[in-house]
Amino acid sequence: MSHSKSETCSVNDPNHSFSISLATALKSSDQAIFLHHVGYWLKYNERLKQNFHEGRYWTYDTLERLHAHFPYWTQKQLRLIIEKLVQMGILIKGNFNKDKYDRTVWYTIDYEKVKCICPKGQIDLPDQANGIDQKGRPIPHNKPHNKPIKKENIEKKEETPLEQKIVFKEKVQLTQAEYDKLLALHGTEKLDLMLEKLDSHIIAKGDKYASHYGVLKKGGWVIQAVEKEKSEEPSSKKDKTLYEKCIQFQKEYESNVCDINITSEGIFFIPTVGQSQPYMIKFSDNGAKDRILNEFRKKEFKKKKEPM
């Protein structure tokens, strides 16, 4: 029986993969597939020394873009997969967006939790990840935009990965070689802020530049805008003090019934026993310090035992 081209599935289509041992331990291939995807991007960002916050490397995306990448799940199914992993403490969600209206969610993995659940489970493969080819090029929507790659662009063989333009944020275009040079010139933190400033300017003003690399290399108004923003304290001194105390507490104490995930905005309490949902107390909330201390007591956090 013949099939039309639109009805035919090709064995050469991009493949999504996962660790069998991890899927068995989790009793869910869906969760293993999603962890494989996140794990690859954490390794990718670690190699580039980017998206590093609070002692961890992160990757980020919106639910809509993730759904486009995993079309065989509904958005509801995808949300349940993510929330289940968050409840188990394996997946950690964060928010490092500059714009409070940005719905992009940041993800990282607690590898110690993974080892406890599945000592042999591998969730990141350096040579191939869900949706990328054997050359290890990044998934287009996660580096970080959601525009589909045209087939003819994939088939171009005259361009090497270093020569191909990669879209940063939404509009800024750089080759990998250009990005690496800017990284060496400005450093990870400053370059990330510069990319955001240039990207926002292009979107707001519609300006077109012959070379985004040239604008970022010279700096000029972009660097001035970044330095002005960095000089403004993003949060109160009180919030910063409470954040630092919580970080220290996390290093020294642990609970058998609850995990915590500390962000710059507040602290997530993630129950590991029962059906309770994760919840957050913001550092800026009234009485935040007393509420956080009360939660530490209720969840029976105890001093960590010194290693033998």
Secondary structure, 3 states (H helix, E strand, C coil): CCCCHHHCCCCCCCCCCCCHHHHHHHCCHHHHHHHHHHHHHHHHHHHHCCCEECCEECEEECHHHHHHHCCCCCHHHHHHHHHHHHHCCCEEEECCCCCCCCCCEEEEECHHHHHHHCCCCCCCCCCCCCCCCCCCCCCHHHCCCCCCCCHHHHCCCCCCCCCCEEEECCCEEEEHHHHHHHHHHHCHHHHHHHHHHHHHHHHHHCCCCCCHHHHHHHCCHHHHHHHHHHHCCCCCHHHHHHHHHHHHHHHHEECCCEEEEECCCEEEEEECCCCCCCEEEECCCCCHHHHHHHHHHHCCCEECCCCC
